[in-house]
Amino acid sequence: MAETKKNPPGQAGGVGEMECLGRALTNHGSTSAGVNEDEVRELRIADLGVAVEAAYALGHRDEARRLAALMRREVAMRSPAQVRRMEMYRGLIASQAATGA
């Protein structure tokens, strides 16, 4: 099996790892019919988490910090309904069905 050569970002002849990460993060930017806004946000948060780890692994500390700040902002923007679903899933609060509410 042939070994593929990875080119640095912006170098002719290939796409760098950070450019790929940037494209992956923008793919979830808009909602489409049938896709919940909360689901799209959770996908962005997950993508940002992967991108932070990849940036650190590649030695791009400043980029990793920038991505981590974006991730924190997305987490802070979770809807109250999404936070409640997450808390119920983890057993931190009782579900509405169990409490009769």
N, C-alpha and C positions, 0 to 999 in steps of 0.2 A: 504494500500500500504506500502510495506516494505521500510524502510529508508536505503539508501546505505551509507556505511562508506567510506570516502575519506582518503587515506593514503598519508603521506608526500612523496615527490619525493625520489625515490630510495629505499623505504621501501618495503620489501617482501609482497606479497599478493595483490598488486594493483599498479596502475600507478598514480603518483602525477600530480597535475594540470600543473606544469611547464614542465614536460615531454610531456604532451599532447600538450602544446603550441609549444614546439620545433618541434614536429612531424608535426603539422599543418603548420608551417612556411617553412618546407623543402618540402612539397608536391607540391609547385609551382616552384621548382627550375629549371626545364628543360622545354623547349618548345617542343610541339608535333606538328605533321602535322596539319595545319589549324588554329593553335593558334598563334596569333600575339605576338611578344616579348613585345610590349607595354601593351597588355592585361595581360600578365603574371606578368609584373612589377607592374601594378595597383593592381592585386590580392595580391601580396606580401606586398605592401604598406598597403592595407586594413587589411590583416592578422596581420601585425606588429602593426597597430593601436589598434586592438582588444587585442593583446598580451600585449601591454603597459598598457592598462586599467586593464586587468586581473592581471598583476603582481603588479600594485599599490594596487588593491583591496585585494590581498593576503598579502600585506605588504612587498613585495620583491622590495624595492626601487632601489637597485643597479641593479637588473635584468631589471627593468622597464627603467632605464636610458640607459642601454646597448641596449635594444631593440629600444628605441627612437632614439639613435644614428644610428642604422641600418636603421631605417625608414627614417631619414633625408638623409642618403647616397643614398637610393633608390630614394627618391624624386629628389635629385640633379642629378641623372643619367637618368631622363626622357629624351626621345628623343625630338628634336625640333618639330617634327611633332606632338607628343603627347601634348606638351605644347600648340601648336597652336590650336589643336582640343579642348583642355580644355578651352582656352581663347575664342574661338568662341562659345562654348556651353554656357559659362557664359555671353556672350554678351560684352566681353571686347574688342574684335576686330570684324570688319565686316567679314562675310564669303566671300570666293572667288566668289561665285555665285552672291552675292549682289553687289560686286564691279566690276564685269565683268572681273576680273583678271584670 
